[in-house]
């Protein structure tokens, strides 16, 4: 029997049959119930339990492949499994949501049967175990969800089968799937989250679609607005910067604070640090520090005049 011939008739007694569509000789999209998925794609966390692995040869082989094309469950990946399981059970109960396809990998080619309409079957031998090169956290979470709610075992799971490829291809696929994707900024994600209580209330109060559009626009500006608020909080109560000089150490004096008035002009921060008794203003003349050429260069670049604290010109 030719495994690469899609017209080959498959014998259901030779392995698991999954219905779907063949994209090419190495790529098949299908669906299977979670209970059937668990038969040819074991819980990946089991391969990291030494006692279990030592007792099962199939897990030893699976671990050897996982070490080449996947990362172990640790840190944020391990912590995300219970939350993902909660999400799966909530979606199964009717909550809005969707789970992406799990991409399964087999180094050996799998048999495929296809009819004239393009629909077909893929067969996984009884003793073959597949590795998830993408969606592994979801796979582990589905095992967790099945322990919490047995009905999730009957739910259909979208699957992608990549077979007949070398492990070097699977490693590159893992990189491309996990690195090349661009994650949306948190503000935009929040504006799209209909389950967020504040976003939901805002949409209901203002009429739905119009408010979502406003929230989307706010989400685009969210990062910049947050930075402005943080900057305002850090600079609260501080004098304004010199608008003609890029240095944060030079401060501008407002036009109303003219020399000789009762309101004293603010001290240049640079001078304050060095305990010099000079201040400068953008609306003053062209005075210079009397402390040396370096200060003269600074104030010539700033274009501000220098005054003593009593308001008399320094030049």
C-alpha positions as CSV (number, residue, x, y, z in Angstrom):
1,X,0.0,0.0,0.0
2,X,1.4,3.4,-1.0
3,X,1.2,5.7,2.0
4,X,1.7,8.9,-0.1
5,X,-1.1,8.1,-2.5
6,X,-4.3,9.9,-1.3
7,X,-6.5,7.5,-3.3
8,X,-5.3,4.6,-1.0
9,X,-8.2,2.9,0.8
10,X,-7.5,2.9,4.6
11,X,-8.4,0.1,6.9
12,X,-10.0,1.4,10.1
13,X,-8.5,-1.5,12.1
14,X,-5.0,-0.2,11.5
15,X,-5.2,3.0,13.5
16,X,-7.1,6.1,14.6
17,X,-9.1,7.7,11.8
18,X,-9.4,11.5,11.7
19,X,-11.6,13.3,9.2
20,X,-10.5,16.5,7.5
21,X,-8.9,18.0,4.4
22,X,-5.4,17.3,2.9
23,X,-3.6,20.5,2.1
24,X,-0.5,18.9,0.7
25,X,1.6,15.7,1.2
26,X,2.8,16.9,4.7
27,X,-0.1,19.0,5.9
28,X,-3.6,17.9,6.9
29,X,-6.3,19.8,8.8
30,X,-8.9,17.8,10.7
31,X,-10.9,17.5,13.9
32,X,-11.3,14.9,16.6
33,X,-13.0,14.5,19.9
34,X,-10.9,15.3,22.9
35,X,-11.2,11.7,24.1
36,X,-9.8,10.4,20.8
37,X,-7.1,13.1,20.8
38,X,-5.9,11.9,24.2
39,X,-5.2,8.4,22.7
40,X,-2.5,9.5,20.2
41,X,-1.4,12.8,21.9
42,X,-0.7,12.1,25.6
43,X,-0.5,14.7,28.3
44,X,2.9,16.3,27.6
45,X,3.4,16.9,31.4
46,X,3.6,13.1,31.9
47,X,6.9,13.1,29.9
48,X,8.5,15.2,32.6
49,X,7.7,12.8,35.5
50,X,10.7,10.5,35.8
51,X,9.0,7.6,37.4
52,X,6.3,7.5,34.8
53,X,8.7,7.9,31.9
54,X,10.9,5.1,33.2
55,X,8.0,2.7,33.2
56,X,6.7,3.6,29.7
57,X,8.7,3.2,26.5
58,X,6.3,5.3,24.4
59,X,6.8,8.3,26.8
60,X,10.6,7.9,26.6
61,X,10.4,8.2,22.8
62,X,8.0,11.2,23.1
63,X,10.3,12.9,25.6
64,X,13.3,12.6,23.2
65,X,11.3,14.4,20.5
66,X,9.9,17.0,22.8
67,X,13.4,17.9,24.0
68,X,14.2,18.7,20.3
69,X,11.1,20.6,19.2
70,X,9.4,21.9,22.4
71,X,10.1,23.6,25.8
72,X,9.4,22.0,29.1
73,X,6.6,23.0,31.4
74,X,8.0,25.5,33.8
75,X,7.4,29.1,35.0
76,X,4.6,30.9,33.1
77,X,3.9,28.0,30.8
78,X,3.1,25.7,33.7
79,X,1.1,28.4,35.6
80,X,-1.1,29.0,32.5
81,X,-2.5,25.4,32.4
82,X,-5.1,25.8,35.2
83,X,-6.3,29.1,33.8
84,X,-6.5,27.7,30.3
85,X,-8.5,24.7,31.7
86,X,-10.9,27.1,33.3
87,X,-11.3,28.9,30.0
88,X,-12.0,25.6,28.1
89,X,-14.7,24.5,30.6
90,X,-16.3,28.0,30.5
91,X,-16.5,27.9,26.7
92,X,-17.9,24.4,26.8
93,X,-20.7,25.7,29.1
94,X,-21.6,28.4,26.6
95,X,-19.3,31.4,27.3
96,X,-18.1,33.2,24.2
97,X,-14.6,32.1,23.2
98,X,-12.5,30.0,20.8
99,X,-9.5,27.8,21.0
100,X,-6.9,27.7,18.2
101,X,-6.0,24.5,16.4
102,X,-3.4,22.2,18.0
103,X,-0.5,21.5,15.6
104,X,0.7,17.9,15.9
105,X,4.0,16.6,14.5
106,X,5.0,13.2,13.3
107,X,8.5,12.6,11.9
108,X,7.1,9.5,10.1
109,X,4.6,10.0,7.2
110,X,1.0,9.2,7.9
111,X,-1.5,7.5,5.6
112,X,-4.2,9.6,4.0
113,X,-7.3,8.8,2.0
114,X,-9.0,11.5,-0.1
115,X,-12.1,11.5,-2.3
116,X,-12.9,13.6,-5.3
117,X,-14.4,16.5,-3.3
118,X,-11.2,17.0,-1.3
119,X,-12.5,15.6,1.9
120,X,-10.5,12.8,3.4
121,X,-9.1,10.9,6.3
122,X,-5.7,10.6,8.0
123,X,-4.7,7.6,10.0
124,X,-2.5,7.5,13.1
125,X,-1.3,4.0,13.9
126,X,-2.3,2.6,17.3
127,X,1.3,2.7,18.6
128,X,2.2,6.1,17.3
129,X,2.3,9.1,19.6
130,X,2.4,12.7,18.3
131,X,4.0,15.8,19.7
132,X,2.3,19.2,19.8
133,X,4.7,21.8,18.3
134,X,2.1,24.5,18.9
135,X,-0.8,24.5,21.3
136,X,0.9,22.2,23.8
137,X,-0.4,24.3,26.7
138,X,-3.9,23.9,25.4
139,X,-3.3,20.1,25.1
140,X,-2.3,19.9,28.7
141,X,-5.2,22.1,29.7
142,X,-7.7,19.8,27.9
143,X,-6.5,16.9,30.1
144,X,-7.0,19.2,33.1
145,X,-10.4,20.3,31.9
146,X,-11.5,16.7,31.3
147,X,-10.7,15.9,35.0
148,X,-12.8,18.8,36.1
149,X,-15.7,18.3,33.6
150,X,-16.1,15.0,31.9
151,X,-18.3,16.4,29.2
152,X,-15.3,18.3,27.6
153,X,-14.0,14.9,26.5
154,X,-16.8,14.8,23.9
155,X,-16.0,18.2,22.4
156,X,-14.4,18.5,19.0
157,X,-10.9,19.9,18.8
158,X,-9.4,21.4,15.7
159,X,-6.2,19.8,14.7
160,X,-3.3,20.3,12.2
161,X,-1.1,17.3,11.3
162,X,2.4,18.0,10.1
163,X,4.0,14.6,9.1
164,X,6.8,13.2,7.1
165,X,9.2,16.1,8.1
166,X,12.6,16.0,9.8
167,X,13.0,17.3,13.3
168,X,15.0,20.2,12.1
169,X,11.9,21.4,10.2
170,X,9.8,21.0,13.4
171,X,12.4,23.1,15.4
172,X,12.2,25.9,12.8
173,X,8.4,25.7,12.8
174,X,8.4,26.0,16.6
175,X,10.5,29.2,16.2
176,X,8.3,30.7,13.5
177,X,5.1,30.0,15.3
178,X,6.2,31.4,18.6
179,X,8.5,34.3,17.6
180,X,7.2,35.8,14.4
181,X,3.7,36.6,15.9
182,X,3.2,40.2,17.0
183,X,1.3,40.5,20.3
184,X,-1.2,43.4,20.5
185,X,-0.6,46.1,23.1
186,X,-2.5,45.7,26.5
187,X,-4.7,48.7,25.9
188,X,-6.1,47.4,22.6
189,X,-6.6,43.9,24.1
190,X,-8.6,45.4,27.0
191,X,-10.8,47.4,24.6
192,X,-11.6,44.2,22.7
193,X,-12.3,42.1,25.9
194,X,-16.1,41.8,26.2
195,X,-15.8,39.8,29.4
196,X,-14.0,42.7,31.2
197,X,-16.6,44.2,33.6
198,X,-15.7,47.8,33.0
199,X,-15.6,47.4,29.2
200,X,-18.9,45.5,29.2
201,X,-20.7,48.2,31.3
202,X,-19.3,51.0,29.1
203,X,-20.6,49.2,26.0
204,X,-24.0,48.6,27.4
205,X,-24.4,52.2,28.7
206,X,-23.3,54.0,25.6
207,X,-24.9,51.7,23.0
208,X,-22.5,49.0,22.0
209,X,-21.0,49.5,18.6
210,X,-20.2,53.2,19.0
211,X,-18.6,52.7,22.4
212,X,-16.5,49.9,21.1
213,X,-15.2,52.1,18.3
214,X,-14.3,54.8,20.9
215,X,-12.6,52.2,23.1
216,X,-10.7,51.0,20.1
217,X,-9.4,54.5,19.4
218,X,-8.6,54.9,23.1
219,X,-6.8,51.6,23.0
220,X,-4.6,52.9,20.2
221,X,-3.6,55.8,22.3
222,X,-3.5,54.0,25.6
223,X,0.2,53.4,25.8
224,X,1.0,57.1,25.1
225,X,-1.7,58.3,27.5
226,X,-0.4,56.1,30.3
227,X,3.1,57.4,29.8
228,X,1.8,61.0,30.0
229,X,0.0,60.2,33.2
230,X,3.1,58.6,34.7
231,X,5.2,61.6,33.6
232,X,2.7,64.0,35.1
233,X,2.8,62.1,38.4
234,X,6.6,62.1,38.5
235,X,6.8,65.8,37.7
236,X,4.1,67.0,39.9
237,X,5.2,70.1,41.9
238,X,8.4,70.5,39.9
239,X,9.3,73.7,37.9
240,X,8.9,73.6,34.2
241,X,11.8,72.8,32.0
242,X,13.7,75.3,29.8
243,X,11.9,75.0,26.4
244,X,14.9,76.1,24.5
245,X,17.4,73.6,26.0
246,X,17.3,69.8,25.8
247,X,18.8,69.4,29.3
248,X,16.5,68.6,32.2
249,X,18.8,70.7,34.5
250,X,17.9,74.0,33.0
251,X,14.6,75.5,34.1
252,X,12.5,78.3,32.5
253,X,11.0,81.1,34.4
254,X,7.5,82.2,33.5
255,X,7.0,85.6,31.8
256,X,5.1,87.0,34.8
257,X,8.0,86.5,37.2
258,X,9.9,89.6,36.1
259,X,13.1,90.6,37.9
260,X,12.5,93.1,40.7
261,X,9.0,91.8,41.6
262,X,8.1,90.2,44.9
263,X,7.9,86.8,43.3
264,X,11.4,85.3,43.1
265,X,12.3,83.5,39.9
266,X,13.0,79.8,40.2
267,X,16.6,78.6,40.7
268,X,18.4,76.9,37.8
269,X,18.6,73.3,39.0
270,X,22.2,73.0,37.8
271,X,23.1,76.1,39.7
272,X,21.2,74.9,42.7
273,X,23.1,71.7,42.8
274,X,26.4,73.6,42.6
275,X,25.1,76.3,45.1
276,X,25.6,79.2,42.7
277,X,23.4,82.2,43.2
278,X,22.4,82.7,39.6
279,X,19.1,82.0,37.8
280,X,18.1,82.5,34.2
281,X,15.0,83.2,32.2
282,X,14.0,82.8,28.5
283,X,12.4,86.3,28.5
284,X,15.5,88.0,29.9
285,X,18.5,89.6,28.1
286,X,21.8,88.0,27.1
287,X,23.7,87.8,30.4
288,X,26.3,85.1,31.2
289,X,27.5,83.3,34.3
290,X,30.5,84.9,36.0
291,X,31.8,81.4,36.8
292,X,33.7,80.6,33.7
293,X,33.5,79.8,30.0
294,X,31.6,76.5,30.4
295,X,28.6,78.2,32.0
296,X,28.8,80.9,29.4
297,X,28.6,78.3,26.6
298,X,25.6,76.6,28.3
299,X,23.6,79.8,28.6
300,X,24.6,81.0,25.1
301,X,23.1,77.8,23.8
302,X,20.0,78.2,26.0
303,X,19.5,81.8,24.9
304,X,18.5,82.9,28.4
305,X,19.7,85.8,30.6
306,X,21.2,85.5,34.1
307,X,20.0,87.3,37.2
308,X,21.0,87.4,40.7
309,X,18.5,86.5,43.4
310,X,17.8,90.1,44.2
311,X,16.7,90.6,40.6
312,X,19.7,92.6,39.3
313,X,21.3,91.6,36.0
314,X,24.5,89.5,36.3
315,X,26.1,90.8,33.2
